[in-house]
């Protein structure tokens, strides 16, 4: 049940436009749950080694049945989750092809590895009190899941790298637009003093072209950057309103200047949004780096503990 619920949460977050790294963290927790189930299976296997099903104590039989229930539910949940991955990948195809492909590959890999079948085989083994064999089957699934997680993580990492490169380009373009918009505001103020506005509309027309170019860049980059495009679109609309005011009869310089001020604010909002998205991507990269360090540290501790145990055992053998 936890498998299905967490993968359901994963897909829900993707559907809401959340980032795939959150889904990855949920899948890592899923992996942790399966590891715990395997540990319970191994513990029971050690305690009941050599016993037939009929020889199990009531407590051990109850534990066996509980593990069996969890194992069979996990197999069913895996089947449903894999099907849902395909369905969600299809829904995301136009909105976010990168995430859609990552989900589709994950589903294909899970089917190729026969994860559901192996989980059901482990269930059949548990039912026959073949807990050692069941633990081996569980480990095979964990190995496949580890590979799947690694590939998803690489996809997510590469996506954030690409996203930040695109954001860097958009941020630079927005800063250029803001500078240009501020110059045109100053220029119109100067023209208002002389009451001469020749060529001002053409200058803003050129600025609109550049603004729409940045809007198109933001629209075509990533789903996240569409929020930037919305602000830039508003800026372009305000610039067009300034052109209309400058071409009015009589000319409306005050209206044109207000529209330019509005455009400037929209561009600043777009820049703020782009920087926010970049900060989020940077934070995800930092979290992944920390997670990798924690994983390496845990592996180092495990290695150290194993070496210590082997050394102690060797010393005891020599004393004997």
Helices and strands as residue ranges (DSSP letters): H 2-15, H 20-47, G 53-55, H 58-92, H 97-112, H 115-127, H 131-194, H 200-221, G 223-225, H 226-246, H 253-319
